[in-house]
Amino acid sequence: MSLRQMEYFVTVVQEASFTRAADTLHVTQSALSHQIKALEKEVGGALLERLPRGARLTPMGRAYLPHAELAVRSAARARRAARAAAGAEGGELHVAALHSIAVGALPDVFARWRAAHPGVLLRLHEYATAEALEDAVRRGTADLAVGPEPAEPIGAVVPIGAEEIVLVVPFDERLAGRSAVTLSGLADRAWVRCAMEPVVHGVRFLDWACGRAGFAPRTAVWTEQSSTAVRMAAAGVGVCAAPAHIVRGAVGEECVLLTPEPSWRRPLAVYARTAPTAAAAALVELLRARWPAVSGLPGRPDRLPLTPG
């Protein structure tokens, strides 16, 4: 089996159609079908079921797909690394990140990168959860991932700092004059929750943290995006827990930030399947310079995504 055959197979799956895949690959349908049949002969069975209006995976195809995707993406990463090897001044980098980090911290980092390395194209892939981010790295989607340190590293991991989780309230909140509050002091408040909230010990973080403070949070609104949750909190819908770096980008100066006691910090890292080289290594160094060192952070028992500090 060849890399081209695997690329053809992955493209058919992505397009769910031989016709659209042929157009994407700029080959004839007969040439595409010939390569897929040759691949199926090599693996010993049908990978795709031909339908009147498309194609879908067979059970054998579903088992084969992640390996084919990884091979195709690994080859693409190898080409990018070769082009970017000469002083990080060519090619492109694929960066995966949590949505909150992409919105709150990466714009400044990417702007600094573009000023220093205008010849390197950055492609950003955003994910809602740390689990989805880790899966993307395993599948070879990106050269680097930026997020919480993975629970089960599969390659190089470089700590870059930490983000602080704050509580967002409107200006007319009676606690707005304080710089810090205990979580138990918010037991009577409604909360704005986000689907991106991390999971700790099998439950969402806010449920876990409030439970330790002796109450169950009363949810007013569930949102899909953390930036939306911040805007809802600033408008007075309820209290929101969010990374500090995303708040100003979402609402500017239109809210008050409170620090919970004890404070919440989430250690962050850059990680990849292999050790970063050339352009990737240069971006890692820039990310490390963007965040403070983690040496002063408290210990992380049970590798919690959010660490009381």
Secondary structure, DSSP 8 states (H G I E B T S, - for coil): --HHHHHHHHHHHHHTSHHHHHHHHTS-HHHHHHHHHHHHHHHTS--EEEETTEEEE-HHHHHHHHHHHHHHHHHHHHHHHHHHTTTT-SSEEEEEEEHHHHHHTHHHHHHHHHHH-TTSEEEEEEESSHHHHHHHHHTT--SEEEEE--SS--SEEEEEEEEEEEEEE-TT-TTTT-SEEEGGGGTTSEEEEETT--EETTEEHHHHHHHHTT---EEEEEESSHHHHHHHHHTTS-BEEEEHHHHHHHHTTSSEEEEEES-EEEEEEEEESS---HHHHHHHHHHHHHS--STTS---GGG-SSEE-
